[in-house]
């Protein structure tokens, strides 16, 4: 008895990964492909407006200001540990 194997992969089934690859590589920024329950779905997130600008200027402290602040914090924290 000779058994012929039938190829279960149809030409359409073989082309499906190629189509998926094309869709995947053509995605734009913020687009994703979700796959659930055997179905593909393209999801697009809306791009948020980015507020651009220069950072706020930082404050400069002198060494004496830092030492004074350290002493104040030390005096306030010392009773907690006594």
RADAHU-V877217 format. One record per residue. N is the residue number from 1. RES is the residue in one small letter. PSI is psi in whole degrees, 0 to 359 (* if undefined). D_FIRST is the distance of its C-alpha to the first C-alpha in Angstrom with 2 decimals. Layout:
N/RES/PSI/D_FIRST + N/RES/PSI/D_FIRST
This chain:
1/x/129/0.00 + 2/x/128/3.80 + 3/x/122/6.50 + 4/x/131/9.85 + 5/x/130/12.84 + 6/x/130/15.70 + 7/x/114/19.08 + 8/x/350/21.19 + 9/x/117/24.37 + 10/x/159/26.04 + 11/x/324/28.76 + 12/x/320/31.38 + 13/x/323/30.35 + 14/x/330/30.66 + 15/x/341/34.10 + 16/x/313/35.40 + 17/x/326/36.37 + 18/x/318/38.19 + 19/x/317/40.16 + 20/x/318/40.99 + 21/x/317/42.15 + 22/x/316/44.38 + 23/x/319/45.93 + 24/x/316/46.46 + 25/x/348/48.27 + 26/x/8/50.42 + 27/x/145/51.87 + 28/x/177/55.62 + 29/x/129/57.95 + 30/x/1/57.63 + 31/x/141/54.21 + 32/x/157/51.18 + 33/x/126/47.66 + 34/x/149/46.80 + 35/x/116/43.34 + 36/x/140/43.07 + 37/x/35/40.68 + 38/x/11/38.26 + 39/x/142/41.01 + 40/x/146/43.12 + 41/x/134/46.82 + 42/x/128/49.53 + 43/x/136/52.66 + 44/x/125/55.95 + 45/x/139/58.89 + 46/x/136/62.30 + 47/x/133/64.22 + 48/x/150/67.44 + 49/x/128/70.69 + 50/x/121/71.70 + 51/x/116/75.44 + 52/x/145/76.46 + 53/x/176/79.83 + 54/x/149/81.79 + 55/x/155/81.93 + 56/x/144/85.06 + 57/x/142/87.72 + 58/x/155/87.89 + 59/x/139/91.11 + 60/x/133/92.82 + 61/x/140/94.54 + 62/x/166/97.22 + 63/x/323/97.16 + 64/x/323/100.07 + 65/x/317/98.22 + 66/x/318/95.21 + 67/x/319/97.45 + 68/x/316/99.35 + 69/x/319/96.16 + 70/x/315/94.79 + 71/x/320/98.03 + 72/x/313/97.98 + 73/x/319/94.40 + 74/x/317/95.24 + 75/x/321/98.32 + 76/x/328/96.36 + 77/x/339/93.52 + 78/x/317/95.72 + 79/x/336/96.84 + 80/x/326/93.23 + 81/x/2/92.70 + 82/x/*/96.09
